[in-house]
Amino acid sequence: MKPIAKRTAAIFLPACLFLLLATTILRAQSEAASQWPGSPGRPDMTFGTITPASFTPPLIGDSAPRAVILFDRGEVVFEDGRGGKGGFGVVFRRHTRILLLHKSAFHLAALTLSSYRKGETSLEDFKGATYNLENGSVTTSDLDRSNIFKDRNTNFDLEKIAFPNVKEGSIIEYSYTIVYPTIGFIPPWSFQGGYPELWSEYDITVPRLFDYAVKMQGYEKFVLDTVITYNDNAPGLPYAMSNRTFFGNQTVRHVWAQHNVPPLDKPEPYTTTLKNHISRIEFQLSAIRQNNGYVQTYSTTWPQLTHELLKNDNFGSSLSDHNRWMDEELTKVVAGSASNAETIRRLYAWVRDHFTCIPVDRMYISQPLKKTWEEKKAGNVADINLLLTAVYRHEGLDASPVILSTRSNGYTNANYPLLSEYNYVITRVRAAGKDYLLDASRSYVGFGQLPEACYNDWARAIDSSHDRISLFADSVKESRRTLVVLANTDSGYVGTYSRTAGVFESMSLRNQLKKIRPEDFFENIKKTFPGNRQMGAAGFDSADVAEVPLVWHYDMKYRFTSKTLYFNPIFHERFNSSPFNAEERHYPVEMNFCIDNRYVLNMEVPKGYAIEQLPKSQRITLEDSSGLFEYAISADGPLISFGIQLKLKKAVYSVEEYAGLRRFFSIIANKEKEPIVFKKID
């Protein structure tokens, strides 16, 4: 599979969804019937049309796929009378055919379909079959009611389908219909998944009565992206729209299709989440048009959304209350504070250190703020950080919630508010012209710091400013410093190792030390030692002060006996191999932060030995100067000075930049393997 030139950004097209999309082709009504069935690569999707050739499809992007999606087709139509109050309902039909090549994909032959028990959705018309090729002929095993098992959970009725006679090489085929009794939801569609797809198609027909905003993302090109307009109830319309009269007296049909889509099932190193890269389309209702010209809008603006969130009982309603139940304790916390800046720090530390939070990423509280206050424990991140916001407001400080999407949750679109894209909330507090972004949900996060998962493009302040806040990974730098000293003494060849961790590494280590003892940490370090090195005293500095970089260090002693010593001067820091071994890259490289790592070693030549060979110094840079690696070594009599520096000024590299980045790290990994060679003096 060739690397794709660049990622297609998520696109929101607000209103008149099908008529404003780029690359569409408007066709007259008379052309409707023959527009796309003959499109190149489009299979015959009549149910049951299986031939022996169906069992040997072309291989796409994977030399040994576990399964191949022969086709996957979705269709949406609006049907009058299927809505909750007799109006329009959204009818979604799906038809899928899959070749199962390996038993590890047999889970695809065990479907679970759900319908909401309170009548919000209904499942209809399920049909399925298994096909096998036996002695050159296709045999069919129809799915009947004995293969469908009904179940239920809290809110949903479930139908669990087990396809009969499934074996390696079988083809399964199924179709079903789901009715959504509301025009507020059109099911999203993914053209790409964990298996190669020979054809993926989404076909939607919507009355001009409704406008939808469309979000599109992915890399794969559409082989079909076609719009056809129909007059109401005219010949060629794919279904009867009854006698209802619509605004503009038209309906619009849009068909998207992709052909030979490679699988997207394995994240490459430094991939934030595959959700950012999958070829996918989503919809949101933006407006309803009526015959009298009135347009009722549903597209939410940030001011509207902010107003709704601040009135929401599970988000911001308590932030405007006086919350007098905080008075007594907070009076003690801020007593003697000399400035707002000091008050802000005190209140942050008090909330962080006095409340226990289950680290569950959520945007809405799991319980009333007063309950969190009284019990001193919270069920999720929002409980703590919205409480922190309320505490600041109680003290008259300018504080607001800030919502964001964590790295594992995927990117958001900064210009078009979709709350479903957000999963996390932090606090912004302002004092003396300075903004502080704070997260008190984790005891190992210091004042003014955020977990690295929060750095995922744009966040949004939920207040009257509606500020868009930059939290790009490129905006943060992780700096690590290491110093090693080795010398000859009366007690032998001894030394010290000291590493000052960066902000995020400090967070990770402090969190780790909540689960294991320091002795266990250093015991694991000892396992990486060569046989001639022993560890002495070891420990941590500032382990309990979250705002200060954590330092870990140990003493060491060597016992040399070999005639030739191969001594690698890099302890614990080196790349044993490049993190980018693949020749091709399909998605951008998305690191969590920029890097500034420095390592210094000063050593005496071990007593009784002489330098036979030193590695050569080397300096390399990336083509755009965003990356630097410097390897410097020199000897002055018995003293050796060594240092390395690795700097990356940006965190995200495009597919086009991957080859250069791969060469860069390959050189680093090879260089860092080179030893200093000492020879024993006779």
Backbone hydrogen bonds, N-H to C=O, Kabsch-Sander energy under -0.5 kcal/mol:
donor,donor_aa,acceptor,acceptor_aa,energy
8,T,218,G,-1.3
9,A,7,R,-0.6
11,I,216,M,-1.4
13,L,11,I,-0.5
13,L,214,V,-1.1
15,A,13,L,-0.7
19,L,16,C,-1.0
20,L,16,C,-1.3
21,L,17,L,-0.6
24,T,21,L,-1.0
26,L,24,T,-0.5
27,R,227,V,-0.9
31,E,28,A,-1.5
32,A,29,Q,-1.7
34,S,31,E,-0.8
35,Q,32,A,-1.3
39,S,36,W,-2.3
42,R,39,S,-2.2
45,M,43,P,-0.7
49,T,46,T,-2.0
50,I,48,G,-2.1
54,S,51,T,-1.7
55,F,52,P,-1.4
56,T,53,A,-1.6
61,G,59,L,-0.5
68,V,99,L,-2.3
69,I,196,P,-3.0
70,L,68,V,-1.0
70,L,97,R,-1.6
71,F,97,R,-1.5
72,D,199,W,-1.7
73,R,95,H,-2.9
74,G,201,E,-2.7
75,E,93,R,-2.6
76,V,203,D,-2.8
77,V,91,V,-2.0
79,E,77,V,-0.6
79,E,89,G,-2.2
81,G,86,G,-0.6
81,G,87,G,-1.0
82,R,79,E,-1.4
82,R,87,G,-0.5
83,G,87,G,-2.6
84,G,181,P,-1.9
86,G,83,G,-1.4
89,G,79,E,-1.8
90,V,180,Y,-3.0
91,V,77,V,-3.0
91,V,89,G,-0.6
92,F,90,V,-0.6
92,F,178,I,-3.1
93,R,75,E,-3.0
93,R,91,V,-0.5
94,R,176,Y,-2.4
95,H,73,R,-2.5
96,T,174,Y,-2.7
97,R,71,F,-2.4
98,I,172,I,-2.8
99,L,68,V,-3.0
100,L,98,I,-0.6
100,L,170,S,-3.3
101,L,66,R,-1.9
101,L,99,L,-0.7
102,H,66,R,-1.7
105,A,102,H,-2.3
106,F,103,K,-1.8
108,L,105,A,-2.0
109,A,106,F,-2.1
110,A,107,H,-1.5
111,L,161,I,-1.3
113,L,159,E,-2.5
115,S,157,D,-2.1
117,R,155,N,-2.9
119,G,116,Y,-1.6
121,T,116,Y,-0.7
122,S,179,V,-1.4
124,E,177,T,-3.2
127,K,175,S,-2.4
129,A,173,E,-2.1
130,T,141,S,-2.2
131,Y,171,I,-3.3
132,N,139,T,-2.1
134,E,132,N,-0.7
134,E,137,S,-3.1
137,S,134,E,-1.8
139,T,132,N,-3.1
139,T,137,S,-0.5
141,S,130,T,-3.1
142,D,140,T,-0.6
143,L,128,G,-2.5
147,N,144,D,-2.3
148,I,145,R,-1.5
149,F,147,N,-0.5
149,F,160,K,-3.0
151,D,158,L,-2.5
153,N,156,F,-2.2
157,D,115,S,-2.9
158,L,151,D,-3.3
159,E,113,L,-2.8
160,K,149,F,-3.5
160,K,158,L,-0.5
161,I,111,L,-2.9
161,I,159,E,-0.6
162,A,147,N,-2.5
163,F,109,A,-2.3
163,F,161,I,-0.5
169,G,100,L,-3.7
170,S,167,K,-2.3
171,I,131,Y,-2.6
172,I,98,I,-2.6
173,E,129,A,-2.3
174,Y,96,T,-2.3
175,S,127,K,-2.3
176,Y,94,R,-1.8
177,T,124,E,-2.6
178,I,92,F,-2.9
179,V,122,S,-2.5
180,Y,90,V,-3.3
180,Y,178,I,-0.5
182,T,180,Y,-1.8
185,F,182,T,-0.5
189,W,281,I,-2.5
191,F,189,W,-0.6
191,F,279,S,-2.2
192,Q,279,S,-0.9
193,G,195,Y,-0.6
197,E,261,V,-2.7
198,L,69,I,-2.9
199,W,69,I,-0.6
200,S,258,Q,-2.3
201,E,72,D,-2.4
202,Y,256,W,-2.8
203,D,74,G,-2.4
204,I,202,Y,-0.5
204,I,254,H,-2.8
205,T,76,V,-2.4
206,V,252,V,-2.9
208,R,250,Q,-2.5
210,F,207,P,-2.1
211,D,287,A,-2.7
213,A,284,Q,-3.5
214,V,13,L,-0.6
215,K,282,E,-2.4
216,M,11,I,-1.0
216,M,214,V,-0.5
217,Q,280,R,-2.0
218,G,8,T,-1.2
223,V,257,A,-1.9
224,L,257,A,-1.6
226,T,255,V,-2.3
227,V,25,I,-1.2
228,I,253,R,-2.8
229,T,27,R,-0.9
230,Y,251,T,-2.9
232,D,249,N,-1.6
234,A,231,N,-2.1
237,L,234,A,-1.8
244,R,241,M,-0.7
249,N,246,F,-2.0
250,Q,247,F,-0.7
251,T,230,Y,-2.1
252,V,206,V,-2.9
253,R,228,I,-3.2
254,H,204,I,-3.1
255,V,226,T,-2.4
256,W,202,Y,-2.6
257,A,224,L,-2.3
258,Q,200,S,-2.4
260,N,198,L,-1.6
261,V,197,E,-3.2
264,L,193,G,-4.0
271,T,268,E,-0.6
272,T,270,Y,-0.5
276,N,273,T,-1.6
277,H,274,L,-1.8
278,I,274,L,-1.6
280,R,217,Q,-2.0
280,R,278,I,-0.6
281,I,189,W,-2.3
282,E,215,K,-2.4
284,Q,213,A,-2.1
285,L,184,G,-0.5
286,S,211,D,-2.7
287,A,211,D,-1.6
288,I,296,Q,-2.4
289,R,209,L,-3.4
290,Q,294,Y,-2.2
293,G,290,Q,-2.0
296,Q,288,I,-2.7
296,Q,294,Y,-0.5
297,T,295,V,-0.7
298,Y,286,S,-3.5
299,S,286,S,-1.8
300,T,298,Y,-0.6
305,L,301,T,-3.0
306,T,302,W,-2.8
307,H,303,P,-2.2
308,E,304,Q,-2.4
309,L,305,L,-2.7
310,L,306,T,-2.5
311,K,307,H,-1.0
312,N,308,E,-0.7
312,N,309,L,-0.7
315,F,312,N,-1.8
316,G,309,L,-1.8
317,S,312,N,-2.2
319,L,316,G,-1.3
320,S,316,G,-0.5
320,S,317,S,-0.8
321,D,318,S,-0.9
326,M,323,N,-2.2
327,D,324,R,-1.8
330,L,326,M,-2.4
331,T,327,D,-2.0
332,K,328,E,-1.1
333,V,329,E,-1.8
334,V,330,L,-2.2
335,A,331,T,-0.6
337,S,334,V,-2.3
343,T,339,S,-2.3
344,I,340,N,-2.8
345,R,341,A,-1.8
346,R,342,E,-2.6
347,L,343,T,-2.7
348,Y,344,I,-2.1
349,A,345,R,-2.5
350,W,346,R,-2.5
351,V,347,L,-2.4
352,R,348,Y,-2.8
353,D,349,A,-2.4
354,H,350,W,-1.5
355,F,351,V,-1.1
356,T,376,K,-2.2
358,I,378,A,-1.7
360,V,358,I,-3.1
361,D,359,P,-0.5
362,R,360,V,-0.6
365,I,314,N,-2.4
371,K,368,P,-0.5
372,T,368,P,-1.8
373,W,369,L,-2.6
374,E,370,K,-2.4
375,E,371,K,-2.7
376,K,372,T,-1.7
377,K,372,T,-0.6
378,A,356,T,-3.1
381,V,360,V,-2.6
384,I,380,N,-1.0
385,N,381,V,-2.5
386,L,382,A,-2.3
387,L,383,D,-0.9
388,L,384,I,-2.5
389,T,385,N,-1.8
390,A,386,L,-2.2
391,V,387,L,-2.5
392,Y,388,L,-2.2
393,R,389,T,-2.3
394,H,390,A,-2.3
395,E,391,V,-1.2
396,G,393,R,-1.9
397,L,392,Y,-2.5
398,D,430,R,-0.7
399,A,397,L,-1.3
400,S,428,R,-2.7
402,V,426,I,-2.2
403,I,460,R,-2.5
404,L,424,Y,-2.2
407,R,453,A,-1.9
409,N,406,T,-1.1
410,G,406,T,-0.9
410,G,407,R,-0.8
414,A,412,T,-0.7
416,Y,413,N,-0.6
418,L,416,Y,-0.5
421,E,418,L,-2.0
422,Y,419,L,-1.9
423,N,404,L,-1.9
424,Y,404,L,-1.5
425,V,362,R,-0.5
426,I,402,V,-2.6
427,T,438,L,-2.4
428,R,400,S,-3.0
429,V,436,Y,-2.1
430,R,398,D,-2.4
431,A,434,K,-2.3
434,K,431,A,-1.8
436,Y,429,V,-2.4
438,L,427,T,-3.0
438,L,436,Y,-0.6
439,D,449,Q,-0.5
445,V,442,R,-1.7
446,G,444,Y,-0.5
446,G,546,A,-0.5
449,Q,446,G,-2.0
454,C,451,P,-2.1
455,Y,452,E,-1.4
456,N,454,C,-1.6
457,D,471,L,-0.8
459,A,469,I,-2.8
460,R,403,I,-2.4
461,A,467,D,-2.8
462,I,401,P,-2.9
463,D,461,A,-1.2
466,H,463,D,-1.0
469,I,459,A,-2.6
469,I,467,D,-0.6
471,L,457,D,-3.2
471,L,469,I,-0.5
475,S,472,F,-1.8
476,V,473,A,-1.4
478,E,594,C,-2.8
479,S,477,K,-0.7
480,R,596,D,-1.6
481,R,500,T,-2.1
482,T,598,R,-1.8
483,L,498,S,-2.7
484,V,600,V,-2.4
485,V,496,T,-2.1
486,L,602,N,-2.2
487,A,494,V,-2.9
489,T,492,G,-2.1
492,G,489,T,-1.7
493,Y,558,Y,-0.7
494,V,487,A,-2.3
494,V,492,G,-0.7
495,G,556,M,-2.1
496,T,485,V,-2.1
497,Y,554,Y,-2.6
498,S,483,L,-2.0
499,R,552,W,-2.6
500,T,481,R,-3.4
501,A,499,R,-0.8
501,A,550,L,-2.7
506,S,502,G,-2.7
507,M,503,V,-2.0
508,S,504,F,-2.4
509,L,505,E,-2.7
510,R,506,S,-2.6
511,N,507,M,-2.4
512,Q,508,S,-2.2
513,L,509,L,-2.5
514,K,510,R,-0.6
514,K,511,N,-0.8
515,K,512,Q,-1.6
516,I,512,Q,-1.6
520,D,517,R,-0.5
521,F,517,R,-1.7
522,F,518,P,-2.3
523,E,519,E,-1.9
524,N,520,D,-1.8
525,I,521,F,-1.5
526,K,522,F,-2.4
527,K,523,E,-1.0
528,T,525,I,-1.9
529,F,526,K,-1.7
533,R,530,P,-1.8
534,Q,557,K,-2.6
536,G,555,D,-3.4
539,G,553,H,-2.3
541,D,551,V,-2.7
545,V,542,S,-1.2
546,A,544,D,-0.7
548,V,545,V,-1.7
551,V,541,D,-1.7
552,W,499,R,-2.1
553,H,539,G,-2.3
554,Y,497,Y,-2.0
555,D,537,A,-2.7
556,M,495,G,-2.5
557,K,534,Q,-2.0
558,Y,493,Y,-3.1
559,R,532,N,-2.0
565,L,678,F,-2.7
566,Y,564,T,-0.5
567,F,565,L,-0.7
567,F,676,I,-3.1
568,N,566,Y,-0.6
571,F,569,P,-0.7
572,H,570,I,-0.5
573,E,571,F,-0.5
576,N,574,R,-0.8
589,V,653,Y,-2.8
590,E,270,Y,-3.6
590,E,588,P,-0.6
591,M,589,V,-0.6
591,M,651,A,-2.9
594,C,473,A,-0.6
594,C,476,V,-3.0
595,I,648,L,-1.7
596,D,478,E,-2.3
597,N,646,L,-2.7
598,R,480,R,-2.5
599,Y,644,I,-2.5
600,V,482,T,-2.4
601,L,642,F,-2.8
602,N,484,V,-2.5
603,M,640,I,-2.3
604,E,486,L,-1.3
605,V,638,P,-2.7
609,Y,606,P,-1.9
610,A,679,K,-2.5
612,E,677,V,-3.0
613,Q,677,V,-1.9
618,Q,631,Y,-2.7
620,I,629,F,-2.7
622,L,627,G,-2.1
625,S,622,L,-2.1
628,L,647,K,-2.6
629,F,620,I,-2.6
630,E,645,Q,-2.4
631,Y,618,Q,-3.5
632,A,630,E,-0.5
632,A,643,G,-2.9
634,S,641,S,-2.2
636,D,639,L,-3.1
639,L,636,D,-1.7
640,I,603,M,-3.1
641,S,634,S,-2.6
642,F,601,L,-2.4
643,G,632,A,-2.5
644,I,599,Y,-2.2
645,Q,630,E,-2.0
646,L,597,N,-2.5
647,K,628,L,-2.8
648,L,595,I,-2.3
649,K,626,S,-3.7
653,Y,589,V,-2.3
657,E,654,S,-0.5
658,Y,654,S,-0.5
658,Y,655,V,-1.0
661,L,657,E,-2.0
662,R,658,Y,-3.0
663,R,659,A,-2.2
664,F,660,G,-2.2
665,F,661,L,-2.2
666,S,662,R,-2.0
667,I,663,R,-2.3
668,I,664,F,-1.8
669,A,665,F,-2.7
670,N,666,S,-2.1
671,K,667,I,-2.6
672,E,668,I,-2.6
673,K,670,N,-0.8
674,E,671,K,-1.4
676,I,567,F,-3.2
677,V,613,Q,-2.6
678,F,565,L,-2.6
678,F,676,I,-0.6
679,K,610,A,-3.0
680,K,563,K,-3.0
681,I,608,G,-3.1
